[in-house]
Amino acid sequence: MAEAALPVRLGFARRPPPGLAWAAPGLRPGWSEAGQQIPLPLAEGALAAGGRAMAALDPAAAGLALDLRGLGAGLALDVLSGAVLRAAEPAKPRPLRRRLVALADDPAALRAAWAARWPELRGNLLARRLVAAPANRLTPRAFVAALSGLRGHGLRVEVLDRAGIEQAGLGLIAAVGRAAASGPYLVTLALPPDPAGRAPIAFIGKGVCFDTGGICLKPAEGMETMRADMAGAAACAGAMLALALRGARGAVAVLPIVENAIGADAYRPGDVLASGSGRTVEVVDTDAEGRLILADAMHYARTRFAPRAIVDVATLTGSIVIALGRHHAGLFCNHAGLRAALLDAAARVGEALWPMPIGQSHREDLASEIADIKQCAPAGSGAWGGRLLPDACHAAAFLESFAGDLPWAHLDIAGVDLAPPEEEAGEEPHPLAAPGMPTGFGARLLAALDVSAAP
């Protein structure tokens, strides 16, 4: 899979060239003799303003002149970034690269600032392109091939195949992926080591290329979106690309890549699986596969890289969407400093997080009579016959138990990995992605995390 390119033909100028639509603060939407006029609603935020201006561009327009004159340098760069992100069309085989001209008081200075910003956006666009790929093309094997292509950017890439996973004793990954025709794999992407000798920070990304639910089969309605169940791994890969392009050091990504398929060798509810850590896990629901592969990947990261902190990213639970909708990702964390660093990075890039709890009762709900821990609480248990089952909290409690004493955070990005579809009532259109399309959530956030300073 080719790496995502700049989705527009970008230029910088002091005066608008003829023949382009014009976007500027204070304009009224409509048409003039010069062409289409588009307002920049800066009150919503600079990134959103740029994205909404690009979304409002007439499909027949040759391009857009984005008037950033008089804006501060940071504000202008964010408006431009939002317009570029919204222009991305990762699902189209031949996307239309329209002209985008940034009008600035000092075009050379804005061009230089853009060059420094571009790695962050390039990582986001890579994540979007991966998530947009249909599952018959982005099989586990194809995903590994795409990740292997990042070697050209200074990342060290290592791959464990099925035999290597079994030899390493990673029984949770092996079980989830064993019924599929392709995979499972465990991919590591590593930056050069920290020059001061500090241990790396580890990103763990859920990479389920398609999730049928396994034997606990998902309903047909909406199952096609399960091609995006690898958005966590894609976000981590995008972040690692951005960090590598910036010359950062001291981070590693560990990505379990599987397909949760149905077959004669599929794992079952009631199975007891041996994890890489040696702890045994009682399977309750084969559609709660993400936490299993993440747990083994966390163990592998701890033993292989001895990180100083772990951040996992996953489209993990439907209950986080019920709690937070499409506006925030859930943040579960056991360390105040890491929590603060992630919230700060999220605020700077406009990818909102909301802190969520892990209570002692959530941990106790996972007690098992036949294994060290249950994978999840049984369906139908809990308040009102399970309708209020706090599965996002249970999943986080399960993962926390594999983090040990390390600073650890879990980002449940279900609900924010894809922009709301057009037919979804009550939702504002996403400012940075077309309806139903990937947002790349998490890639820019992790890339904004100071890997040299985070706990």
N, C-alpha and C positions, 0 to 999 in steps of 0.2 A: 504494500500500500504506500503510495507516494505521500510524502509529508505535506501538511497543509501549507499553502502559499498565501501571500497577502491577497485578500479577497477583493481589493480595489486597485485601480491604477492611481497611485497617490502622488500628489504634487504639492508644492508650497509656493505661495505668491503673496504679494502685497495687495494686488488688485484682482477682482474677479475676471476670469476669462469669459468671453461671450459664449452663449449657447448652453449654459448650465443653470439648473435651479439654484436658488439662493436661500441659505438658512442663516438666520441671525437673531439675536435676542430682540424682542420687541416687535417683530414682524407679525402681521396678521396673516393667517393661512389663506391662500388663494392664488390668484394669477394676476400678473401685471403685463405690461407690454414687453418687459424683459424676460418673462417666463414665470415659472412656479415660485412662490414665496412660502417659506416654511419657518415657523417660529422655533426658537431654542428655549424650551421651558426650564430654565436653570433652577427654579425653585425645587424641582424634583431631584436635583443632583446633576452634576456635570456629565457623568457617564450615561445616565438615563436620557439626558437632553440630546446628546449626540446620537444615541441609539434611536430615539423616537423621531429625530429629524431624518435619519436614513430610512426608517420604516415608512415615513410619510412621502418619500420620493415617488413621483409618478413612474410607473413601470416603463413608460416610453421615454423617460428622460435620459439624456446622454450622460448625466452625472450631476454632482452636487458641489457647489462652492460653499464651504463651511466658514462663515465669517467669525473669526476668533479675535479680531482686532479689538483692543481695549480690555481684553480679559487678562487676568494674571497668568503667568506661565503654567502653573499647575492646573488651573481651571481649564485653560485651552487644551492642554495635553489630555486631560480626562475627557473632554467633549470629543476630541478627535478619536480617542481610543474607543469610546462608545459607538461612534459612527462606523468604525472599522469592524468591530465585533458584530454589530447588527447586520452588516453587509454580507457576512459569511453565509454560504449556502452549502453546507457540507454534504447534504443528501443528494444534490444534483450532480449528474455525471459530467455536465459541462456548465459549471456555474458562470453567470454573467458578471464579468469584472468591469464595473462601471467606473467612470472617472470621479475621483474625489480630490478636490483642491482645498487645502487649508490656507485660509487668508490670515496673515499674521503681521503684526507691526515689525517683527524681526523674523522673517522666514528661516534664515540660517539657524537662529537659536532654537526655533521650534523643531526644525529638522534634526538638530543634534539631540534635543530632548526625546524626540520620537525614536531615534536610534537606540537610546538607552531603555526605552519602554518596550520596544518591539519584542525582546525575548519573552517577556511575561505574556504578551498576547499570542505569540507563536506557540507557546506551551498550551494555552487555552484552545487555540484552533486545532492543535493536534488532538487534544482530548475530544473535541467535538467531532472531528472526522472519524475517530475510532468508534465513538458511540453511535454515529449515524449509520455505520456499515451494517447491512443485514447479516443475520447470524449464519446464513449459508455461505457468506463470503468471509466474514470474520469468525472463522472457526477457532478453537484454541490453537491449532497449529499455525493458522494465518496470523493470529494475534501475536504469537511468539516471534514470527518472522518480522512483523512490523516493529516490535520492540527491539529486536536484534539490530535493526537498521539504525538505532540511536548510537551505536558504537562510533559512528562517524563524527559525533559531536563531543567526544571525549568521555563518554560514559563507559564503564566496564560492565559488560553484560554476561551473566552466567545463567544457564538453563538446566534445570533438572527435569528429565522426562519421567514417564511412569515408573520405569525401573529405578531411577535415581530417587524418586519420592518414596518408593517402597523400601529401598535400601536405607534411606535416612529415617525410617520409622514414622513417617508423617501419615498416620493411618486415617486421619480425618479427611485430608485432601484426597488420598487414594480412594476412599470409599465414595465420596461425592462424585468423583470424576470417572469411576470405573465403568459405568454403563454406556458412556459416550464413545463414538467412533474415533474421536480425536482427543488427545490429552489423557490425563491431566498433566500440567506443567507447573513448575515453580520458577519464576524469573526474578533475578535480582539485577537492579540497576544501581551502580555505585559511582559517586563522584570521587575524585582523588581525596586522600585523607587530609584531615585538618592539619595545617602546618605547625600548629602549637601542640599537636598530639592529643587533642580532645577526642573523646569517643564520638561517633556520628549520631545524628538523629535519624530514626528509621521511620519511613512511611510504609504503611501496609495497605494495599488496595484490593478490594474484592473484584475478582475478574471472572464472573460467570457469564460466558458468552451467550448463553441462552438458558433460561430457567423454566422448565416445564412444571416444576414443583416435584418432579420425581413420582414415586408411587402415590404420594399425597397430591394428586394432579390439580393444577390450577384450573379455575373456570376458563372457558374459551374466550369470554369477553375481555378484551384488553390484553390477552396473552402476547399479542404481537409486540407490545412494548418491552417485553422481557429480553429483547435483543440489547436493551440498554442496561442490563444488570451487571455489566462490567464497567460502569461509569466510574466507580471508585478507583479501579486499576488505571483507567484512562486518565483520570485526574492526577494520580501520582506520577504517571509517565510524563504527562505534560509539565508538571512542576519540575521534574528532574531535568527535562530538556531545557526549561527556562533557566534553571540554576546553572546547568552546564554552559549555556551560552553566555551567562554573566561571569563565568569563571569562578563560581562558588566552590567550596570544598566542605567535606564533612557531612554528607547526607547519603542515605542508601534507601532504595525502595525494594520491598519484597512483595511480589505479586503472584498469588495463586491463580492460575488460569485453568478453568474447567468449563464443562457443560453439564448441567444437572438434567440428565436424560432418563428415559424409561427403557428398561431392557431386562433380560434374564439375569443380569449380574448387578442390577440396581440395589443400592442399600435400602433397608426397610425400617419402618417404625418398630421399635422394640429391640433393634440391634444394639449391642454394646461395642463401641469402637475404642481402640487404643490410640491415644493422641501421641504426638511426638514428645510431649513432656512426660509421658508415662502415665498420666491420669486417664481414666476411662470415662467415656461419655455415653449416656443412655440416649438413643435417638427416639424422639417423640414424634417429630414431624419432618418428613424429608424435604418439605418446602422451606425449612429454616436452615438451609445448607450454608448460607453465607457466613454465619458465625462459626461454623465448623472449620471452614477453610482458613478463615482469618486467625483462628486460635492456633492452628498449626503453623501458619506463616509467622505469627508473633513469636512462637517458640523458636522457630528457625532463625529469625532475626536476632533474638536474644543470645542464642548459642553461637551463631556464626559471626556476628558483628559486634556483640557486646555494646549495644547502643546506650546512650545516656537518657534517651526518651523515645517513646513510640507514639505515633499518631496513625490511627487507622481510619480509612475512608470507605464508606460502603452505602449502596442503596439497600438498606438492610430490612426495614420493617414498614408495613403499612400503617402501624399505629402511630408512627412519628408524623405521618401525613395527616392523620386524624387530629393529632395534638397541635401541629404547627402549620398545617396547610402547605401552600407552595411559597411561603414567604421567608421561612428560615429553615436551616438545617439544625438538627439536634446536636448539642455538644455535651458529651459526658466526659468527665475528667477527674482524676484523682490527685491533681497537683495544682495548687493555686497559681504558681508562676507560669506553668505551661498554659493553663486556662487563660490567663491574662494576655499572654503572647498571642494566642490564637484569636482571641476577641479583638485585639488591636489590629492584627493582620486582616481579619475579616472586615473590620470597619474601613480600613484604608483602601481595600479593593472593591467594596460594595457587595460582598458575599456574606449575607447575614447569618449569624449563629445565635442559638438560644440555649443557655445552660439548662440542663435537665438533671433530674436526681437519680441516684442509685441508693435505695434504702436497704436496710438490713432485711426487711421483709421480701424484697426482690431476690436477694441472695438465698433466703430460706426456701423460697418457692421452687428453687432448682435442686433441692435435695432429692437424691435417688436412693432407692432400696437395693438396686442391682449394679450401680456404678458409682464413681466418685462424684458425678454431677449429671444432672439432666441438661439436655440441649435447650429445652424451653419448657414452659408450663403447658400441660395438656390442654387442647382445645375443649371448651365447655367448662373449664374450671374457673374459679374466681367469681367475682361479683356478677350477678345477673347472667349466670350461665356462660361466662367468658366474654360477653359482649364488651365489657370494659377491661379486658385483660391487658395489662401494661406491657405488651411484648417488647416495645423499644427499650424499656427499663430492664426487662429480663435479659434481652440480648446483650445489653451493656454490662449487666452484672456477670453474665457468662464470660464475656471477653475480659473483663477486669480480673477475673480469677486466673487468667493466663498471663497477665502482665507482671505478676509478682510485685516486687517493691519498686519497680521502675516508674518514673513519671509517665503517665499514659493518658491519651485522649482518644475518643471515638466520635467521629463525625458521621451521623446517619443522614445521608443526603437524599433519601427517597423523597420525592415530591419536588425537589429543586434541580434534579438532573436533567429534566426536560421542561421546556416552556409549556405553559398550559395550552391545550388545543383550542382552536377557535370556538368549538361548540361548548366548551366548558363554561357554564353560566356563573356569573358572579366573580369572575377573575379578570383583572386588568391584563392586557397583553404584556408579555415580558419585554422590557425595554431593550434587551441585548440579544435576543434570539427570536427567530420566526416561530409562530405557533406550532407546538408539537415537536420542535427541533431541540437538539442537545444544547445545553448552556455551558458545558465544560466546568461546572461548579466544582470548586476545590483546587483546580490547577493554579489559578492566580493567587488564591489564598495561601496555599503551601509555598508557592514561590516567593510570596511576600514575607513569609516567616524568616526571621534572621536565624539561619541555621547555625551561625557561629556563636550566637548569644542565647538562644532558647535553651530551657533546662535540658 
